[in-house]
Amino acid sequence: MSYVIGLRCVKCSKEFLSSSVDYYCPDCGYHEGILDVLYDYEKISRVLTKEKLQNDSNRSLWRYLPLLPIEQPELLSHLHVGWTPLYEVPRLASALGVQTCYVKDEGRNPTGSFKDRASSIGVIKAQEKKAERITCASTGNAASSLAGFAASQGLPATIFVPQRAPEAKVAQLLIFGAQVFSVQGTYDQAWELCMEASRQFGWYNRNCAINPYLIEGKKTVSLEIAEQFFDQPAEKIPDWVVVAVGDGCTIAGVWKGFKEMHQLGLLQKVPKILGVQAEGCQPFVTAWKNKTDLQPCLEGDTLADSIAVGYPRNFYKGMQAVLESCGAYVAVQDEDILRSMTTLARTAGVFGEPAGVAGVAGILKAKKLGFISSTDSVVLIVTGNGLKDIHSAIIATGSTTKIEPTLEAVTAALKQ
């Protein structure tokens, strides 16, 4: 049973039946008319209880089915999504200068990234609509995620990636059998082209910025984090949750999940949200600091490809996540992101890609600016596995030590 009661435009507040609109508010257009999925929380509170969750053996995001916009649960993919581990890492906390640090390792999802949560929903919605093909534009992770889930369901996928997309992510697309267009331009150009193609050919559009259902998958990371603190007193619930930001969809989903768990009485307090961007592409940080509307960044100059988004399509929701939670936005240098890859790996044993580890540098920056204190506890959401971008990992760590196959060579190298 679906508990969805409609959709609401975040700009004009007009409400629609989910059966009457597919993607965005027809009056406000896709640049501003982002829709939010509305639920009957009173009914949900009677079926999604603490006791029900604690007794549920389904350790995946589908344990939250009442809070998801699924009309045909028989279409659920066999791939296991969600219920990723949450590690308490004292050594990382010490390195960052905070009281407690937890790491939510989203690289453990089927295609190695957080985006699997969204794609698992998108493919089902496409099937419910009887779509013959699904599409999206992506810098890499959403694309490989969609390709994997579309393959698992036998649904053809066409993906648009910018020319800078990492080779490992493109390889995933091809191995899953997706049709891949490498757009010789920026992510924003790839996104607009995908939008045009979707309209022209009638493909189901998985682009999270305009498809309201994808954020519903992303919010499940917060539903899980909240549940993973069920047995803790209120003072143990983290003060901050930290996530890298590109289009604004991920941070919006993170915040919505916490709000819903609090509204349902399943979370005693909500954490503040820290959004982290790269200094070479920081439209959210600029707008938040200056208290202005969106000022697009024409060129996303950062090695963290997953957050190299100069024109964030979900600006309103992404900004509201920080404003409503009394959180903050910070920008970090690429050099700090590279250092974060080794810091996280060597203190927590978690290998994250550049965008996935940007939160490590973000915590240090937020501490320096006085947003986070040494007595605070934080949850770091690592959104993607480091194998997604081996090139950056090699830059961060350097090369191997080459030796001859003798013990003498080993001894000489040790002395050096």
C-alpha positions in Angstrom: 0.0 0.0 0.0 1.3 3.4 -1.0 0.9 6.2 1.6 1.6 9.0 -0.9 -1.1 11.6 -0.9 0.3 14.0 -3.5 3.1 16.3 -4.7 3.8 19.9 -3.7 5.8 22.5 -5.6 8.6 24.0 -3.5 8.2 27.4 -5.2 4.5 28.1 -5.6 3.2 25.5 -3.1 0.6 24.2 -5.5 -0.3 20.6 -4.9 -0.9 17.8 -7.4 -2.1 14.2 -7.5 0.9 12.0 -8.2 -1.1 10.6 -11.2 -1.4 14.0 -12.8 2.3 15.1 -12.9 5.4 13.1 -13.6 8.3 15.3 -12.7 7.9 19.0 -12.0 5.4 21.8 -11.5 4.0 22.7 -14.9 3.5 26.3 -13.9 7.0 26.9 -12.5 9.0 24.8 -14.9 11.8 22.3 -14.3 14.4 25.0 -13.3 12.4 26.0 -10.2 9.3 23.9 -9.9 10.8 21.0 -7.9 8.2 18.8 -6.3 8.1 17.3 -2.9 6.4 13.9 -2.2 3.7 14.2 0.5 2.7 11.3 2.7 0.0 10.5 5.2 2.2 10.4 8.3 -0.6 9.7 10.7 -1.3 6.4 8.9 2.4 5.6 8.5 2.9 6.1 12.3 0.6 3.2 12.9 2.5 0.8 10.7 6.1 2.0 11.0 6.9 1.8 14.7 10.1 1.3 16.6 8.9 -2.2 17.6 8.1 -3.1 14.0 11.5 -2.0 12.8 13.4 -3.8 15.5 11.6 -7.0 14.6 12.0 -6.6 10.9 14.5 -9.1 9.4 14.7 -7.2 6.1 18.0 -5.4 6.4 17.6 -3.2 3.3 16.0 0.2 2.5 12.8 -1.7 1.7 12.2 -2.0 5.5 11.0 1.6 5.1 8.4 0.8 2.4 5.6 2.9 4.0 7.8 6.0 3.6 8.6 5.2 0.0 6.5 6.0 -3.2 6.2 2.4 -4.4 2.9 1.3 -5.8 4.0 -2.1 -7.0 6.3 -3.7 -4.5 6.4 -6.9 -6.6 8.8 -5.0 -8.8 11.5 -4.6 -6.2 15.0 -5.5 -7.4 16.8 -8.5 -6.0 19.9 -6.3 -5.5 20.5 -5.5 -1.8 20.5 -1.8 -1.2 21.0 0.1 2.1 21.5 -0.9 5.7 25.2 0.0 5.2 27.4 -0.1 8.2 27.8 2.8 10.6 31.3 2.7 12.2 32.4 4.5 15.3 36.0 5.5 14.6 37.9 7.0 17.6 41.1 7.4 15.7 39.4 9.5 13.0 37.6 11.5 15.7 41.0 12.3 17.3 42.5 13.3 13.9 39.6 15.6 13.3 39.5 17.0 16.8 35.9 16.1 17.6 34.4 14.1 20.5 33.0 11.2 18.4 33.0 10.4 14.7 30.9 7.8 12.9 31.4 6.8 9.3 28.5 5.7 7.2 30.1 3.6 4.4 27.8 3.9 1.3 30.5 2.4 -0.9 29.1 -1.0 0.3 26.0 -0.6 -2.0 25.7 -2.8 -5.1 27.4 -0.4 -7.6 29.6 1.2 -4.9 27.8 4.4 -4.2 25.0 6.1 -2.3 23.2 6.7 -5.6 22.0 3.1 -5.6 19.3 4.2 -3.1 17.9 6.6 -5.6 18.3 4.4 -8.7 16.5 1.5 -7.0 13.4 3.8 -6.7 13.8 5.3 -10.2 13.9 2.0 -12.0 10.7 0.8 -10.2 8.9 4.1 -11.0 9.9 3.7 -14.7 8.4 0.2 -14.7 5.3 1.3 -13.0 4.9 3.9 -15.8 5.5 1.1 -18.4 8.5 3.0 -19.7 10.5 1.3 -22.5 13.8 3.1 -21.6 15.2 5.1 -18.7 17.8 7.9 -18.9 19.9 10.2 -16.8 22.8 12.6 -17.0 25.6 12.1 -14.4 29.2 12.8 -13.6 29.5 9.1 -12.9 27.9 7.5 -9.8 24.2 8.1 -10.6 24.9 6.8 -14.1 26.7 3.6 -13.1 24.0 3.1 -10.4 21.2 3.5 -12.9 22.9 1.2 -15.4 23.2 -1.5 -12.7 19.7 -1.4 -11.5 18.3 -1.1 -15.0 20.3 -4.2 -16.0 18.9 -6.1 -13.0 15.4 -5.4 -14.1 15.9 -5.8 -17.9 15.2 -2.2 -18.6 17.2 -0.5 -21.4 19.1 2.6 -20.2 20.7 5.6 -22.0 23.2 7.6 -20.1 24.7 11.0 -20.8 28.1 11.7 -19.1 30.4 14.7 -19.5 33.8 14.1 -21.1 35.5 14.4 -17.7 33.7 11.4 -16.2 36.3 9.0 -14.6 37.2 5.9 -16.7 36.2 3.5 -13.9 32.7 4.8 -13.7 32.3 4.8 -17.5 33.5 1.2 -17.5 30.7 0.3 -15.1 28.1 1.8 -17.4 29.4 -0.3 -20.3 29.7 -3.5 -18.4 26.1 -3.2 -17.4 25.1 -2.8 -21.0 23.9 0.8 -21.0 24.0 3.0 -24.0 26.5 5.7 -23.1 26.9 9.1 -24.7 30.0 10.9 -23.7 29.1 14.6 -24.1 32.0 16.7 -25.2 31.2 19.4 -22.7 30.3 20.1 -19.1 27.9 18.2 -16.8 25.4 21.0 -17.2 25.4 20.6 -21.0 25.0 16.8 -20.6 22.1 17.4 -18.2 20.3 19.7 -20.6 20.9 17.4 -23.5 19.5 14.5 -21.5 16.4 16.6 -20.7 15.8 17.3 -24.4 16.3 13.7 -25.4 13.9 12.5 -22.6 11.2 14.8 -23.9 11.8 14.0 -27.5 11.9 10.2 -27.3 9.6 9.6 -24.3 12.2 8.0 -22.0 11.6 7.9 -18.3 13.8 10.6 -16.7 15.8 9.5 -13.7 17.5 12.9 -13.1 17.1 13.4 -9.4 16.9 17.2 -9.7 13.6 17.1 -11.5 12.2 13.6 -10.5 10.7 14.0 -7.1 10.8 10.3 -6.3 14.6 9.8 -6.4 15.1 11.9 -3.2 12.8 9.5 -1.5 15.4 6.8 -2.0 18.2 9.1 -0.9 16.5 9.9 2.4 16.7 6.3 3.5 20.3 6.8 4.6 19.0 9.1 7.3 16.2 6.7 8.3 18.9 4.1 8.8 21.2 6.4 10.8 18.3 7.4 13.0 17.4 3.7 13.6 21.1 2.9 14.3 20.8 5.2 17.3 17.5 3.7 18.6 19.2 2.3 21.7 21.1 5.5 22.5 19.9 8.3 24.8 19.2 11.7 23.2 22.6 13.1 24.2 24.3 10.4 22.1 22.5 11.3 18.9 25.1 13.0 16.6 25.2 16.8 16.6 26.2 17.0 13.0 25.8 14.9 9.8 28.3 15.8 7.1 27.8 15.2 3.3 29.3 16.5 0.1 27.1 18.5 -2.1 26.7 18.8 -5.9 23.2 19.1 -7.3 21.6 19.5 -3.8 19.6 16.3 -4.1 21.6 14.2 -1.7 21.7 16.8 1.1 18.0 17.4 0.6 17.3 13.7 1.0 19.5 13.4 4.1 17.5 16.2 5.8 14.1 14.9 4.7 14.8 11.5 6.2 15.7 13.0 9.6 12.7 15.3 9.6 10.4 12.3 8.9 11.9 10.1 11.7 11.5 13.0 14.1 7.9 13.6 13.0 7.1 10.0 13.5 8.5 10.1 17.0 11.4 7.7 16.1 14.2 10.3 16.6 14.5 12.4 19.7 16.4 15.2 18.1 17.5 16.2 14.6 21.2 16.8 13.8 22.6 19.9 12.1 23.6 19.3 8.5 27.0 20.3 7.2 27.2 20.6 3.4 30.7 20.4 1.8 31.7 21.7 -1.6 34.9 22.1 -3.4 36.4 25.6 -3.6 36.5 25.4 -7.4 32.7 24.8 -7.5 30.8 26.2 -4.6 27.5 27.8 -5.6 25.7 26.7 -2.4 28.5 28.0 -0.2 28.5 31.4 -2.0 24.7 31.7 -1.8 24.6 30.7 1.9 27.4 33.0 2.9 26.0 36.0 1.1 22.3 35.1 1.7 21.5 35.4 -2.0 19.8 33.4 -4.6 21.7 30.9 -6.8 24.7 32.3 -8.6 25.8 29.5 -11.0 29.5 28.6 -11.2 30.2 28.4 -15.0 33.1 26.0 -14.7 33.2 23.3 -12.1 37.0 23.2 -11.4 37.6 20.3 -8.9 38.9 16.8 -9.0 35.9 15.6 -7.1 33.8 14.9 -10.2 30.7 13.9 -8.3 30.2 17.4 -6.9 31.5 19.3 -9.9 28.1 20.8 -10.5 28.1 24.5 -11.5 24.3 24.9 -11.8 22.7 22.9 -9.0 19.2 21.9 -10.1 17.9 21.3 -6.7 19.1 24.5 -5.2 16.0 25.3 -3.0 15.9 21.9 -1.2 19.6 21.8 -0.9 19.6 25.3 0.8 16.7 24.5 3.0 18.5 21.4 4.4 21.1 23.7 6.0 18.9 26.6 6.9 16.2 24.5 8.6 18.7 22.4 10.5 20.7 25.4 11.6 23.7 23.9 9.9 26.4 25.3 7.6 28.1 25.2 4.2 31.8 25.1 3.8 34.2 24.8 0.8 37.5 22.9 0.8 40.5 22.8 -1.5 41.2 19.9 -3.8 44.5 19.3 -1.9 42.6 18.9 1.3 40.2 16.4 -0.4 43.2 14.3 -1.5 44.6 14.3 2.0 41.2 13.3 3.2 41.4 10.1 1.1 44.4 8.9 3.0 43.2 10.2 6.4 40.0 8.3 6.1 41.6 5.1 4.8 44.4 5.1 7.4 42.2 5.9 10.4 39.0 4.1 9.5 40.0 1.5 6.9 37.4 3.0 4.5 38.4 3.8 0.9 36.4 6.6 -0.4 36.4 8.5 -3.7 37.1 12.3 -3.7 33.6 13.5 -3.3 32.9 10.7 -0.8 35.7 11.9 1.5 35.3 15.7 1.1 33.4 15.7 4.4 36.6 14.8 6.2 38.2 18.1 5.0 34.8 19.8 5.6 34.8 18.9 9.3 38.3 20.3 9.7 37.2 23.5 7.9 34.0 23.8 10.0 36.0 23.4 13.1 38.4 26.2 12.0 35.4 28.4 11.3 33.8 27.7 14.7 30.8 25.8 13.4 31.8 22.5 14.9 33.4 22.2 18.4 35.7 19.7 19.9 32.8 18.4 22.1 30.6 17.7 19.1 29.8 14.3 17.6 29.6 13.9 13.8 28.4 11.3 11.3 30.4 11.4 8.0 28.5 10.0 5.0 31.0 8.5 2.6 29.0 8.5 -0.6 31.2 6.5 -3.0 33.9 3.8 -3.0 37.5 4.9 -3.8 37.8 2.3 -6.6 35.5 4.7 -8.6 38.5 7.0 -9.1 41.8 5.3 -8.9 43.6 8.2 -10.6 42.9 10.5 -7.7 43.9 7.8 -5.2 47.3 7.4 -6.9 47.8 11.2 -6.8 47.0 11.1 -3.1 49.3 8.3 -2.2 52.2 8.4 -4.6 53.9 5.5 -6.3 55.2 2.1 -5.2 58.8 1.4 -4.3 60.4 -0.7 -7.1 63.0 -3.3 -6.0 64.8 -6.3 -7.4 63.5 -9.7 -6.2 66.2 -10.1 -3.5 66.2 -9.7 0.3 69.2 -7.4 -0.1 67.0 -5.1 -2.2 64.4 -5.1 0.5 67.0 -4.3 3.2 68.4 -1.4 1.1 64.9 0.0 0.5 64.1 -0.1 4.2 67.3 1.9 5.0 66.3 4.5 2.5 
